[in-house]
């Protein structure tokens, strides 16, 4: 082989001795699958690795299912352990509700692939003061690669004034960035299709997914919109979404109504 020519073994995929690694395309960023059928293909392959993203919507839009599906898919398809931090709902209720999707969360916990952590207001403030606390210990224990916080709205309500609340959010984001996890934050916020009222937190996150429960006449249909995906190309239309027995699914080729 001529000097300067380098190849990868077809059988092993490994570089031969003295050869250079293949160069990735300019602007390449490693992606993490959302776990939602139909979604990765319209958002450059998924979330950017180690990014902080939010899924926002009103009651009944499927936020918690979306978030848990992100974790379960990572475990089952990519062997990426995950942590689910809840500020509101009890762990037992979460496990019970998600069984309807066919997700045995207790089994995943017993295998150290998933951890569900309940956080009281006192624990939250202690976590910020300590720079991680129990959550950091859990992440290290199971080597978590994915994280969900449900919900950021409940977290924000723990702080009385706007300045303290904003500082707490920034502190939380700094801690998350240090954990090297791809994070998904659940936000309870009713958005209108024709007019979206932005929240301060939206300027801090890397990606924003909006979920809708739209009504036309006497029928309601769920829908999804990618509002923001920092530094990445993504589709700019609203997609029909359904909650099936296996979780959330979107339909890129169909119209909402």
TORVEXTI-841060 format. One record per residue (C-alpha): x, y, z. Coordinates in steps of 0.25 Angstrom, whole numbers, padded with zeros to 4 digits. Layout:
N
    east   north      up
       X       Y       Z
...
This chain:
257
    east   north      up
    0000    0000    0000
    0005    0014   -0004
    0010    0023    0007
   -0002    0032    0012
   -0012    0023    0007
   -0021    0017    0019
   -0032    0007    0020
   -0041    0001    0030
   -0043   -0014    0031
   -0057   -0018    0025
   -0058   -0030    0034
   -0054   -0023    0047
   -0057   -0008    0045
   -0043   -0006    0052
   -0032    0003    0047
   -0019   -0005    0042
   -0006   -0001    0049
   -0001    0012    0046
   -0014    0017    0039
   -0022    0030    0041
   -0036    0030    0046
   -0047    0034    0037
   -0050    0049    0037
   -0064    0053    0041
   -0071    0063    0033
   -0070    0077    0037
   -0081    0081    0047
   -0083    0067    0051
   -0090    0065    0065
   -0092    0052    0071
   -0107    0049    0073
   -0116    0042    0083
   -0129    0036    0078
   -0142    0042    0084
   -0148    0028    0085
   -0160    0033    0078
   -0163    0026    0064
   -0163    0036    0053
   -0157    0048    0061
   -0142    0045    0059
   -0143    0046    0044
   -0149    0060    0044
   -0139    0066    0054
   -0125    0062    0049
   -0125    0049    0056
   -0129    0052    0070
   -0124    0061    0081
   -0109    0066    0081
   -0101    0057    0091
   -0100    0063    0105
   -0110    0074    0102
   -0121    0080    0111
   -0135    0079    0104
   -0149    0081    0108
   -0163    0075    0105
   -0174    0085    0108
   -0189    0084    0107
   -0202    0085    0115
   -0210    0074    0122
   -0212    0061    0114
   -0202    0064    0103
   -0193    0052    0107
   -0181    0059    0113
   -0178    0048    0124
   -0179    0037    0114
   -0171    0044    0104
   -0160    0046    0114
   -0160    0032    0120
   -0160    0026    0106
   -0147    0034    0103
   -0141    0027    0115
   -0146    0013    0112
   -0142    0013    0098
   -0128    0017    0102
   -0127    0005    0111
   -0133   -0005    0102
   -0127   -0001    0089
   -0114    0006    0092
   -0111    0000    0106
   -0111    0014    0112
   -0115    0015    0126
   -0124    0026    0131
   -0129    0034    0143
   -0143    0039    0145
   -0144    0051    0155
   -0158    0054    0160
   -0162    0066    0168
   -0177    0063    0168
   -0182    0049    0165
   -0179    0037    0174
   -0170    0026    0169
   -0180    0015    0171
   -0191    0023    0163
   -0180    0025    0152
   -0177    0010    0151
   -0192    0006    0151
   -0196    0016    0140
   -0184    0012    0131
   -0187   -0003    0132
   -0199    0001    0122
   -0188    0004    0112
   -0181   -0010    0114
   -0170   -0003    0122
   -0166   -0011    0135
   -0159    0000    0142
   -0156   -0008    0154
   -0149   -0019    0147
   -0140   -0008    0140
   -0137   -0003    0153
   -0133   -0016    0159
   -0124   -0018    0147
   -0117   -0004    0150
   -0121    0001    0137
   -0131    0011    0142
   -0133    0019    0155
   -0145    0027    0159
   -0142    0038    0169
   -0153    0045    0177
   -0148    0059    0182
   -0155    0067    0192
   -0154    0082    0193
   -0143    0081    0204
   -0135    0071    0196
   -0135    0080    0183
   -0129    0092    0191
   -0119    0083    0197
   -0115    0077    0183
   -0113    0091    0178
   -0105    0095    0190
   -0096    0082    0189
   -0095    0083    0174
   -0102    0069    0172
   -0103    0062    0184
   -0111    0048    0183
   -0114    0050    0168
   -0099    0051    0165
   -0097    0038    0173
   -0108    0031    0166
   -0102    0035    0152
   -0088    0030    0156
   -0094    0017    0161
   -0102    0013    0149
   -0093    0021    0139
   -0105    0028    0134
   -0105    0034    0120
   -0119    0040    0120
   -0127    0048    0129
   -0141    0053    0131
   -0146    0063    0141
   -0161    0064    0143
   -0164    0075    0144
   -0157    0087    0143
   -0169    0095    0146
   -0170    0088    0160
   -0156    0091    0162
   -0158    0106    0159
   -0169    0107    0168
   -0160    0104    0180
   -0154    0118    0179
   -0162    0130    0182
   -0157    0142    0174
   -0153    0142    0159
   -0138    0146    0162
   -0136    0134    0172
   -0144    0125    0162
   -0135    0129    0150
   -0122    0127    0158
   -0127    0113    0163
   -0130    0109    0148
   -0116    0114    0144
   -0110    0106    0155
   -0117    0094    0152
   -0113    0095    0137
   -0099    0096    0141
   -0100    0084    0149
   -0106    0076    0138
   -0095    0080    0128
   -0085    0074    0138
   -0092    0061    0138
   -0090    0057    0123
   -0104    0053    0121
   -0114    0056    0110
   -0125    0063    0118
   -0140    0064    0116
   -0147    0074    0124
   -0162    0073    0125
   -0170    0087    0126
   -0184    0089    0128
   -0188    0100    0119
   -0200    0101    0110
   -0196    0106    0096
   -0205    0111    0085
   -0202    0107    0071
   -0204    0121    0065
   -0197    0128    0076
   -0186    0123    0086
   -0182    0131    0098
   -0168    0128    0101
   -0162    0126    0115
   -0149    0130    0120
   -0144    0116    0121
   -0146    0114    0106
   -0134    0123    0104
   -0125    0114    0112
   -0128    0100    0107
   -0122    0094    0094
   -0135    0088    0089
   -0150    0090    0090
   -0162    0080    0087
   -0176    0085    0088
   -0187    0076    0090
   -0202    0080    0087
   -0216    0074    0089
   -0223    0081    0078
   -0238    0082    0077
   -0246    0083    0064
   -0261    0082    0066
   -0264    0071    0076
   -0251    0064    0073
   -0237    0065    0079
   -0224    0061    0073
   -0210    0061    0079
   -0199    0068    0071
   -0184    0071    0072
   -0175    0082    0068
   -0160    0084    0068
   -0159    0099    0073
   -0144    0099    0074
   -0132    0090    0072
   -0119    0099    0074
   -0109    0098    0062
   -0117    0087    0055
   -0127    0086    0044
   -0141    0081    0047
   -0155    0081    0041
   -0163    0093    0043
   -0177    0088    0042
   -0186    0081    0052
   -0188    0066    0052
   -0199    0057    0057
   -0196    0049    0069
   -0203    0037    0076
   -0201    0030    0089
   -0201    0015    0086
   -0200    0003    0094
   -0185    0004    0092
   -0183    0019    0095
   -0183    0031    0086
   -0182    0032    0071
   -0182    0043    0061
   -0186    0042    0046
   -0177    0051    0038
   -0185    0049    0025
   -0199    0052    0030
   -0206    0065    0034
   -0212    0068    0048
   -0226    0069    0043
